[in-house]
Amino acid sequence: MTFFGNPAPTLFSAQPQATQKETEVQSPPADTVSCLRFSPESVAHSTYLAATSWDNRIRIWEIMANGTTVPKAEQMHQAPAFGACWSQDGSKVFSVGADKSVQMWDLNSNQFTQIGAHESPVKTVHFISAPSYSCLMTGGWDKKLKLWDTRTPQPVMVFGLPDRVYCADIYFPLAIICTANRHIILYNLSNTPAEYSRLESPLKIFHFFREQSRCVSIFLDKQKTQPIGYALGSIEGRVAVQHVQANHIKDNFTFKCHRSNPSVGNFQEIYAVRINSDNCSAKRLFWM
């Protein structure tokens, strides 16, 4: 799917174009952005961007063919909003935050409804679309992972976790939850969701502080059909690339990023992109 109209030249063309500039969205959040999610490909003819932020709001923009943005709508939590996700058909957006609530935004009716809650702030939310079921998955600082049928106010399943949830990702049939104190929990979502492995983050303890897991992203096999591992980012600019299957452990590695000096002069090196990473020093790095 092409987000910005004419697919030639692309963002990664060999010859950079003068029009390839960063574009700030119209009416941006007034505080730190906590989550960004593009609409699924099932939303035909248009691309939308949903964002949660520390000003308690979730907002949606439409991305126009020329790369500009148009604010479409917004809703408000009662405390900072931490995460969001789209339903598979793009008709709903789910959001969570420090107000402990799980909210459903029906974009057709513009109704913003609480469908669940945790006992502490809720950090992550993901929509699971399996062959035999669909549900919402939320992870909170109450050390709980909950699965929701959006039609009922009580969770259909609750998993206890070793600590507070910091980040998560899913790609059916794999779900990965990362918590405080470097815990990593893997779930098999096939048939009835179930935990099948608990690991410790391979990122080392730095200066007597346990490195927080900040983000995790699942990657696929060469055919792009099955999840086989994940990239884990933490504080101190460190990344671990881990495989799920034991026979691929030798392919695991870690590296430290976001410590290079700015480029000199007007020259900027361009490489084929395989991984990008962001950090608090306002840098985005691309790894090949």
Secondary structure, 3 states (H helix, E strand, C coil): CCCCCCCCCCCCCCCCCCCCCCCCCCCCCCCCEEEEEECCCCCCCCEEEEEEECCCEEEEEEECCCCCEEEEEEEECCCCEEEEEECCCCCEEEEEECCCEEEEEECCCCEEEEEEECCCCEEEEEEEECCCCEEEEEEECCCEEEEECCCCCCCCEEEECCCCEEEEEEECCEEEEEEHHHEEEEEECCCCCEEEEEEECCCCCECCECCCEEEEEEEECCCCCCEEEEEEEEHHHEEEEEECCHHHHHHCEEEECCCCCCCCCCCCCCCCCCEEEECCCCCEEEEC
